[in-house]
Amino acid sequence: MANYKIIIEGDEQDEVFSTYEDAENYALYLVSCYHTGGKILEMSNPGDYSYDPNDDPEYEIVETDEAVKETDESIRIFQEVVNSPGVYDDDGEYIRCPNCGHGLHYYNGVKTCPECGSME
Ligand SMILES: [Zn+2]
């Protein structure tokens, strides 16, 4: 079964994903990083570098025979937890992780923090 990689602005990324959806989620994350980085660059070199917030880097998701790497496991689990149903209080607000404050999700029926992995 094929896995997926991301090519962003012609640059092939190291991360390998087992599903297209995971790859796309990560690509969108990289695009948001680009915007953050672009803003920082523009501030440090005003005039030298024109950053256009409406200009998204182009990415492409391609199939690969490479195996999902061990280091990607934490990213994969993070995405699985985030895609699980959220844990809400009676007011519909996220119940937060006591350690890091990230909203908790029911992962395999257990309240789990995607950020630090703490479980109840
Ligand atoms: Zn946490």
py3Dmol code that shows the C-alpha trace and the ligand (Angstrom):
import py3Dmol

protein = """\
ATOM      1  CA  MET A   1       0.000   0.000   0.000  1.00  0.00           C
ATOM      2  CA  ALA A   2       1.405   3.360  -0.969  1.00  0.00           C
ATOM      3  CA  ASN A   3       2.240   6.063   1.509  1.00  0.00           C
ATOM      4  CA  TYR A   4       2.304   9.775   0.805  1.00  0.00           C
ATOM      5  CA  LYS A   5       4.878  12.545   0.789  1.00  0.00           C
ATOM      6  CA  ILE A   6       4.591  16.285   0.376  1.00  0.00           C
ATOM      7  CA  ILE A   7       6.430  18.374  -2.179  1.00  0.00           C
ATOM      8  CA  ILE A   8       6.197  22.030  -1.266  1.00  0.00           C
ATOM      9  CA  GLU A   9       7.567  24.679  -3.651  1.00  0.00           C
ATOM     10  CA  GLY A  10       9.477  21.890  -5.392  1.00  0.00           C
ATOM     11  CA  ASP A  11      11.036  20.753  -2.106  1.00  0.00           C
ATOM     12  CA  GLU A  12      10.348  17.159  -1.156  1.00  0.00           C
ATOM     13  CA  GLN A  13       9.693  16.830   2.584  1.00  0.00           C
ATOM     14  CA  ASP A  14      11.101  13.973   4.672  1.00  0.00           C
ATOM     15  CA  GLU A  15       7.864  13.106   6.407  1.00  0.00           C
ATOM     16  CA  VAL A  16       5.965  10.083   5.127  1.00  0.00           C
ATOM     17  CA  PHE A  17       2.255   9.662   5.820  1.00  0.00           C
ATOM     18  CA  SER A  18       0.067   6.605   5.608  1.00  0.00           C
ATOM     19  CA  THR A  19      -2.980   8.486   4.334  1.00  0.00           C
ATOM     20  CA  TYR A  20      -3.512  11.284   1.849  1.00  0.00           C
ATOM     21  CA  GLU A  21      -5.567  13.147   4.420  1.00  0.00           C
ATOM     22  CA  ASP A  22      -2.750  13.137   6.989  1.00  0.00           C
ATOM     23  CA  ALA A  23      -0.317  14.372   4.360  1.00  0.00           C
ATOM     24  CA  GLU A  24      -2.672  17.157   3.408  1.00  0.00           C
ATOM     25  CA  ASN A  25      -3.200  18.182   7.040  1.00  0.00           C
ATOM     26  CA  TYR A  26       0.544  18.392   7.471  1.00  0.00           C
ATOM     27  CA  ALA A  27       0.939  20.330   4.215  1.00  0.00           C
ATOM     28  CA  LEU A  28      -1.565  22.887   5.499  1.00  0.00           C
ATOM     29  CA  TYR A  29       0.444  23.092   8.701  1.00  0.00           C
ATOM     30  CA  LEU A  30       3.603  23.754   6.648  1.00  0.00           C
ATOM     31  CA  VAL A  31       1.783  26.464   4.718  1.00  0.00           C
ATOM     32  CA  SER A  32       0.866  28.141   8.011  1.00  0.00           C
ATOM     33  CA  CYS A  33       4.534  27.866   9.099  1.00  0.00           C
ATOM     34  CA  TYR A  34       5.535  29.533   5.847  1.00  0.00           C
ATOM     35  CA  HIS A  35       3.300  32.463   6.660  1.00  0.00           C
ATOM     36  CA  THR A  36       4.747  32.755  10.154  1.00  0.00           C
ATOM     37  CA  GLY A  37       8.296  32.506   8.807  1.00  0.00           C
ATOM     38  CA  GLY A  38       7.512  34.937   5.999  1.00  0.00           C
ATOM     39  CA  LYS A  39       6.312  37.537   8.442  1.00  0.00           C
ATOM     40  CA  ILE A  40       9.456  37.165  10.521  1.00  0.00           C
ATOM     41  CA  LEU A  41      11.697  37.461   7.444  1.00  0.00           C
ATOM     42  CA  GLU A  42       9.948  40.569   6.291  1.00  0.00           C
ATOM     43  CA  MET A  43      10.414  42.220   9.670  1.00  0.00           C
ATOM     44  CA  SER A  44      14.124  41.415   9.811  1.00  0.00           C
ATOM     45  CA  ASN A  45      14.813  42.500   6.218  1.00  0.00           C
ATOM     46  CA  PRO A  46      12.239  45.085   5.278  1.00  0.00           C
ATOM     47  CA  GLY A  47      12.408  45.818   1.571  1.00  0.00           C
ATOM     48  CA  ASP A  48      14.705  42.883   0.802  1.00  0.00           C
ATOM     49  CA  TYR A  49      12.045  40.330   0.985  1.00  0.00           C
ATOM     50  CA  SER A  50       8.499  40.900  -0.052  1.00  0.00           C
ATOM     51  CA  TYR A  51       6.131  38.688   1.783  1.00  0.00           C
ATOM     52  CA  ASP A  52       2.644  38.400   0.389  1.00  0.00           C
ATOM     53  CA  PRO A  53       0.218  36.933   2.908  1.00  0.00           C
ATOM     54  CA  ASN A  54      -2.136  35.997   0.067  1.00  0.00           C
ATOM     55  CA  ASP A  55       0.553  33.999  -1.690  1.00  0.00           C
ATOM     56  CA  ASP A  56       0.359  30.391  -0.528  1.00  0.00           C
ATOM     57  CA  PRO A  57       3.280  28.130  -1.355  1.00  0.00           C
ATOM     58  CA  GLU A  58       2.253  25.449  -3.809  1.00  0.00           C
ATOM     59  CA  TYR A  59       2.249  21.928  -2.536  1.00  0.00           C
ATOM     60  CA  GLU A  60       1.674  18.586  -4.080  1.00  0.00           C
ATOM     61  CA  ILE A  61       0.978  15.270  -2.380  1.00  0.00           C
ATOM     62  CA  VAL A  62       2.610  12.310  -4.074  1.00  0.00           C
ATOM     63  CA  GLU A  63       2.582   8.581  -3.507  1.00  0.00           C
ATOM     64  CA  THR A  64       5.772   6.994  -2.276  1.00  0.00           C
ATOM     65  CA  ASP A  65       7.018   3.480  -1.601  1.00  0.00           C
ATOM     66  CA  GLU A  66       8.910   4.757   1.436  1.00  0.00           C
ATOM     67  CA  ALA A  67       7.724   3.460   4.770  1.00  0.00           C
ATOM     68  CA  VAL A  68       6.277   5.737   7.408  1.00  0.00           C
ATOM     69  CA  LYS A  69       9.206   6.568   9.656  1.00  0.00           C
ATOM     70  CA  GLU A  70       9.298   6.011  13.357  1.00  0.00           C
ATOM     71  CA  THR A  71       9.626   9.738  14.029  1.00  0.00           C
ATOM     72  CA  ASP A  72       6.380  10.396  12.208  1.00  0.00           C
ATOM     73  CA  GLU A  73       4.469   8.250  14.662  1.00  0.00           C
ATOM     74  CA  SER A  74       3.987  11.173  17.064  1.00  0.00           C
ATOM     75  CA  ILE A  75       2.657  13.373  14.246  1.00  0.00           C
ATOM     76  CA  ARG A  76       0.328  10.595  13.149  1.00  0.00           C
ATOM     77  CA  ILE A  77      -1.006  10.062  16.659  1.00  0.00           C
ATOM     78  CA  PHE A  78      -1.409  13.815  17.158  1.00  0.00           C
ATOM     79  CA  GLN A  79      -3.570  13.949  14.021  1.00  0.00           C
ATOM     80  CA  GLU A  80      -5.569  10.893  15.009  1.00  0.00           C
ATOM     81  CA  VAL A  81      -6.297  12.376  18.430  1.00  0.00           C
ATOM     82  CA  VAL A  82      -7.216  15.785  16.982  1.00  0.00           C
ATOM     83  CA  ASN A  83      -9.568  14.120  14.489  1.00  0.00           C
ATOM     84  CA  SER A  84     -11.329  12.275  17.322  1.00  0.00           C
ATOM     85  CA  PRO A  85     -14.394  13.790  19.005  1.00  0.00           C
ATOM     86  CA  GLY A  86     -13.613  16.630  21.414  1.00  0.00           C
ATOM     87  CA  VAL A  87     -14.317  16.478  25.144  1.00  0.00           C
ATOM     88  CA  TYR A  88     -16.717  19.286  26.032  1.00  0.00           C
ATOM     89  CA  ASP A  89     -18.208  20.564  29.253  1.00  0.00           C
ATOM     90  CA  ASP A  90     -21.907  21.399  29.708  1.00  0.00           C
ATOM     91  CA  ASP A  91     -21.372  24.799  28.052  1.00  0.00           C
ATOM     92  CA  GLY A  92     -19.871  23.216  24.951  1.00  0.00           C
ATOM     93  CA  GLU A  93     -16.363  24.433  25.815  1.00  0.00           C
ATOM     94  CA  TYR A  94     -13.364  22.171  25.410  1.00  0.00           C
ATOM     95  CA  ILE A  95     -12.197  20.501  28.579  1.00  0.00           C
ATOM     96  CA  ARG A  96      -8.519  21.411  28.729  1.00  0.00           C
ATOM     97  CA  CYS A  97      -5.466  19.325  29.459  1.00  0.00           C
ATOM     98  CA  PRO A  98      -4.289  20.023  33.021  1.00  0.00           C
ATOM     99  CA  ASN A  99      -0.651  19.928  31.835  1.00  0.00           C
ATOM    100  CA  CYS A 100      -0.572  22.058  28.697  1.00  0.00           C
ATOM    101  CA  GLY A 101      -4.064  23.502  28.236  1.00  0.00           C
ATOM    102  CA  HIS A 102      -4.743  21.881  24.857  1.00  0.00           C
ATOM    103  CA  GLY A 103      -8.354  20.769  24.327  1.00  0.00           C
ATOM    104  CA  LEU A 104      -8.878  17.081  25.127  1.00  0.00           C
ATOM    105  CA  HIS A 105     -10.261  14.526  22.674  1.00  0.00           C
ATOM    106  CA  TYR A 106     -11.784  11.071  23.143  1.00  0.00           C
ATOM    107  CA  TYR A 107      -9.165   8.829  21.613  1.00  0.00           C
ATOM    108  CA  ASN A 108     -10.261   5.185  21.699  1.00  0.00           C
ATOM    109  CA  GLY A 109     -12.792   6.263  24.312  1.00  0.00           C
ATOM    110  CA  VAL A 110     -10.133   7.764  26.599  1.00  0.00           C
ATOM    111  CA  LYS A 111      -9.792  11.506  27.241  1.00  0.00           C
ATOM    112  CA  THR A 112      -6.453  12.234  25.607  1.00  0.00           C
ATOM    113  CA  CYS A 113      -4.362  15.352  25.112  1.00  0.00           C
ATOM    114  CA  PRO A 114      -3.005  15.462  21.532  1.00  0.00           C
ATOM    115  CA  GLU A 115      -0.246  17.876  22.544  1.00  0.00           C
ATOM    116  CA  CYS A 116       1.417  16.140  25.493  1.00  0.00           C
ATOM    117  CA  GLY A 117      -0.235  12.703  25.314  1.00  0.00           C
ATOM    118  CA  SER A 118      -1.612  12.792  28.828  1.00  0.00           C
ATOM    119  CA  MET A 119      -4.654  10.564  29.347  1.00  0.00           C
ATOM    120  CA  GLU A 120      -7.334  10.267  31.956  1.00  0.00           C
TER     121      GLU A 120
END
"""
ligand_1 = """\
1
ZN
Zn -1.539 18.269 27.330
"""
view = py3Dmol.view(width=600, height=400)
view.addModel(protein, "pdb")
view.setStyle({"model": 0}, {"cartoon": {"style": "trace"}})
view.addModel(ligand_1, "xyz")
view.setStyle({"model": 1}, {"stick": {}})
view.zoomTo()
view.show()
